[in-house]
Amino acid sequence: MCLSEPQAGSSLADITTRAVSDGADPLLGPRYRLFGNKMWISGGDHDMVNNIVHLVLAKVPGDDGRIAQGMSGISLFVVPKQLPEENGAPGERNDVTVMGLNHKMGYRGTTNCLLAFGDGTRHRPAGRPGAVGFRVGDVGQGLAIMFRMMNEARIAVGVGAAALASRSYHHSLAYARERTQGRPATGRGRNAELPQLPIIGHPDVRRMLLTQKVYAEGALALVLYCARLVDEAAHAPSDSDRRDAAALLDLLTPVAKSWPSEFGLAANDLAIQIHGGYGYTRDFDVEQAYRDNRLNPIHEGTHGIQAIDLVGRKILRDGGAALALLGQRIAKTIARASKNGDLTIDAVAIDQAWIDVLDVVTGLRQQPADRALYNASVFLSAFGHVVAGWLWLDQALAAASGSGNLRDSRFRSCRYFVLTELPKARQQLALVRSLNDEAVQFADALF
């Protein structure tokens, strides 16, 4: 996916790559020549396959030959590294050139490139400069088409973040069970004659492990729920079920991307802390998991962009229909949990947290659009925590019919999340409700 440009970043309205009409191909449709630069292109060039196909956003000039400002004219083009022969085999080299590699903190297993389209200095297909591309859809439909793929990619980012959080959790759990250090405290202090105990016996290590667990497994529950919504949106038996699934998926996509990225990274950070000095070295895998996961709050739309999407587009602009659907599903889980004496406390806490969410949303709807977004990132984190708490409650209910360690693990993890993590969300929601504008009012000269 070739979206960002060096001067534009996430602001796609400011891209300047242009696509000039170049006739039509009988099989591939409208043909164009593209000119411009694209930045942050993962897998933009490598030698692992015999061809690479780029999906490129570019602007088609108007009748006056000028590139329009804003979103107008943004279209999508298929631009192969090597142009196909009539039989489909890779043929002539297209005018796509690697201008540089980004040397990344993590994710070092894939290249990340600055690409020039239409540079004309190294490759000139058919003897002329310009990267040959084939338009997908109509002129001006580029963003709408691209975002269908980007939204699925955002869920995939959440999956990756959840996987990295789980990986570091299991590494630190194994380490905490094997690593001996310190001795158990007794009523008279620590007895030096006792053998050292595994560090999992220390309360603070147990706290960090359990926090990792509820972040990693809560993130996994969230992305799996959204994956199920993807299936339901396409294959549910009725039109209404498909519409409901699509609406919920639209609402939760920024959450599925951002909450695992934010709190999965927090789990990675705790894994390093549990390993102590060893965690800060390359001798153990947890430092790599942190480096790799640090990308996930950035790419495919930063945390702040996802927050604007959630608050500005998904909650405030649709009249609350999708939010009401989510509330109905949360209410059903709470009603079921209220009938289980072991989960009453958790059900009450989730119910109150959801009431807080709705109260904040009501207040935001009464504000001008810009003011409603002042604390959107804080709202996204809190909203994700409430959704994760609901999914933990749902997991506990699913395990209620079982017995032994699985049931107890789900129940106790849910209780830990409700008692230690959910209050953080309610505190954040209180900040959003207050319409705090300190950051906005802080004068530039004072930074």
C-alpha positions, -999 to +999 in steps of 0.1 A: +000+000+000+016+033-011-002+061+006+021+083+026+045+108+011+076+125+027+058+159+029+023+146+037+027+117+062-008+107+074-024+138+057-035+121+025-053+153+013-018+167+008-003+140-014+011+154-046+018+122-067-001+127-099-014+102-125-016+113-161-039+094-185-020+071-209-047+054-229-061+020-220-050-016-218-075-041-233-072-064-203-062-042-174-083-011-182-074+026-180-037+032-181-018+061-165+017+073-159+025+082-123+050+108-110+058+113-073+074+099-042+060+075-016+074+070+019+072+043+046+065+015+021+068-019+039+081-046+015+085-018-011+113-037-027+131-071-021+142-101-041+120-128-025+095-129-053+097-123-091+074-093-090+059-068-066+026-051-071+020-017-055-014-002-048-007+036-051-028+066-043-024+095-067-043+125-079-057+127-114-054+163-127-085+182-136-094+194-171-071+223-166-042+200-159-038+211-123-038+189-092-068+197-069-063+206-033-078+182-007-093+148-013-106+156-048-092+134-076-075+109-053-076+076-072-061+041-068-037+025-092-021-009-096+015-004-103+037-035-108+074-034-104+076-053-137+050-048-163+032-080-173+037-097-207+006-108-226+009-142-210+010-126-175+047-133-169+068-104-155+082-083-183+097-049-187+109-030-156+085-003-146+097+032-136+096+025-098+129+031-080+141+026-044+155+060-033+163+049+002+158+024+030+145+033+065+166+017+092+140+008+117+140+003+155+121-030+150+104-051+124+138-056+108+127-087+089+110-065+062+123-037+042+108-002+045+114+021+015+112+055+000+100+049-036+101+072-066+074+067-092+082+082-126+118+092-118+128+083-153+166+081-146+169+043-144+139+028-160+118+041-189+090+017-199+083+019-236+111+045-237+093+072-217+095+082-180+065+076-158+055+046-137+028+027-156-003+021-135-038+008-140-067+025-124-089+006-099-125+019-098-134+054-109-115+087-106-119+100-071-127+066-055-092+059-044-096+065-007-129+047-004-114+016-021-081+017-002-098+021+032-116-012+027-082-029+028-068-005+054-096-013+078-088-050+076-051-042+079-059-022+111-074-053+126-043-072+115-022-047+134-042-054+165-037-092+160+001-086+157+001-064+188-018-091+207+005-118+195+036-098+206+021-091+240+013-128+244+048-138+233+064-116+259+040-127+286+048-163+281+085-156+280+084-136+312+062-162+329+087-190+321+115-168+333+097-159+365+092-196+373+129-204+367+148-174+379+155-176+417+163-145+437+155-134+472+138-153+500+103-154+513+093-128+539+082-141+573+069-124+603+104-117+615+118-106+581+138-127+557+156-158+568+189-161+550+191-198+557+160-205+535+167-213+498+161-186+473+126-187+457+116-182+421+108-146+415+072-155+407+068-158+444+073-120+449+041-100+450+053-073+426+063-098+400+030-115+403+013-082+398+033-075+366+026-110+353-011-107+359-013-073+343+005-087+312-020-116+311-051-094+312-036-070+285-025-098+262-055-121+265-079-091+266-063-079+233-067-113+218-104-115+228-109-081+211-093-089+178-110-123+177-144-107+183-137-082+154-126-111+132-160-128+139-177-095+130-159-096+096-174-130+090-208-120+101-208-089+080-203-110+049-221-143+058-247-137+085-281-153+074-301-121+074-296-086+060-302-070+094-276-093+110-251-084+083-258-046+087-255-049+125-222-067+122-208-042+097-219-013+120-202-028+151-171-036+131-169-001+118-172+012+154-147-012+169-120-011+142-101+018+156-103+002+191-091-032+177-062-014+161-052+009+190-060-008+223-039-039+217-011-017+203-011+006+234-016-020+261+002-048+243+033-025+243+027-020+280+028-058+285+061-059+266+075-032+289+065-053+319+082-083+304+115-064+302+110-053+338+104-089+350+136-100+333+155-071+350+189-063+335+187-094+313+155-080+297+175-050+285+199-072+266+196-091+234+201-124+252+164-126+258+136-121+232+115-096+252+135-066+240+128-075+204+091-079+212+091-044+226+109-030+196+086-047+171+054-038+190+065-001+193+055+003+156+019-007+161+006+025+177+021+043+147+015+026+114-019+021+096-031+053+114-015+066+146-032+063+180-043+099+177-058+094+142-077+063+154-091+084+183-103+111+160-119+084+138-136+068+168-149+100+184-154+123+154-167+098+129-179+066+145-196+080+176-206+116+170-217+114+134-240+084+131-265+094+157-252+068+181-267+038+162-235+016+164-229+026+200-264+016+209-258-018+192-227-023+212-245-013+244-272-039+237-246-067+235-228-055+266-262-053+285-269-090+275-236-101+289-242-081+321-276-096+325-263-131+322-234-124+346-257-109+372-273-143+376-239-158+385-231-151+421-194-153+414-196-125+388-220-101+403-193-076+414-178-077+379-212-072+362-220-042+383-186-026+376-189-031+338-224-017+339-213+014+357-184+019+334-207+017+304-230+043+320-199+065+323-191+061+286-226+070+276-226+100+299-194+113+284-207+108+248-238+127+257-216+156+269-194+155+238-224+157+215-232+191+230-198+205+221-184+220+189-166+194+168-131+207+176-137+209+214-152+174+214-118+160+201-096+177+226-092+145+246-101+120+220-070+099+226-078+096+263-114+086+254-101+059+230-079+043+257-107+044+282-133+031+258-110+003+249-106-006+285-144-008+290-148-029+259-119-052+271-136-054+305-168-065+288-149-092+269-132-104+301-167-107+317-178-126+286-148-150+289-156-156+325-191-165+316-179-189+289-157-206+314-184-208+341-196-242+329-161-256+332-140-264+362-105-264+375-077-241+364-093-228+332-124-216+350-105-202+379-081-184+356-109-167+336-127-157+368-097-144+386-083-126+356-117-109+350-118-098+387-083-085+385-091-064+354-123-051+370-106-041+403-073-028+390-078-017+354-114-005+351-109+023+376-082+037+353-108+039+325-133+057+348-107+082+358-099+089+321-135+093+313-139+118+341-111+138+325-128+137+291-161+147+307-144+178+322-136+190+287-100+197+299-083+221+275-050+227+292-029+214+264-048+234+238-046+266+258-009+261+266+009+289+247+035+278+221+062+299+237+058+280+270+068+246+256 
